[in-house]
Amino acid sequence: MNQQQLIRLVPEAESRHALPTINQSALLVIDMQEYFRPIATGIIPGVKRVIDVCRRSGVPVIYTQHGHNDPEESGMLSEWWEGHIIPGSDEALIVPEIQPATGERVMAKDRYSAFYRTDLEDQLRKSGIKDMIISGVMTNLCCETTARDAFVRDFRVFFLADGTATSGDDYHIAALRNLAYGFAYILTCDEIVQYLGSQ
């Protein structure tokens, strides 16, 4: 599914609110790990373009890595999903195409939201970040939950329609439509690249 097809399927993204100026922003790259490569492969080129322009523009890039040393640590996730990602394993590694640069933060998490039991909010506040650009996997799980958590913490959220992915188009479109209705501005990777590149 190409960018224009995606946006046409999310009519809420087109006119609900005018796109505000993006400033004091950070890019969150959620769980782009080898474990999720089958889901993430198609979005890697777009996410890489966004990472590259963020680095050139001085926008901080923050990565998350999902994992549990013991299934018992995963709470309700263990009731919904078989298996888990073990920190330090090959499956836990960030895909090499978008490796973090020196000094970029890689943050461990163990629930859908990147805010849950982490210091993400404190770090964003200390850095003066007000806007969050969200990319990664999975659209309707970790990405959507993090976007909703960011919204209720009063961060402005820009969510990448073709820079996020999940296990099926129906889940992906449903998540985008829900977020566009009341939580996030839905943009494509090209739109973010063009916007940040013009600053």
PyMOL commands that set and color helices and strands:
alter all, ss='L'
color gray80, all
select helices_A, chain A and resi 3-8+12-15+34-57+71-74+77-80+90-92+96-98+120-126+139-152+169-182+189-197
alter helices_A, ss='H'
color red, helices_A
select strands_A, chain A and resi 25-30+61-66+105-109+131-137+156-165+185-187
alter strands_A, ss='S'
color yellow, strands_A
deselect
rebuild
show_as cartoon
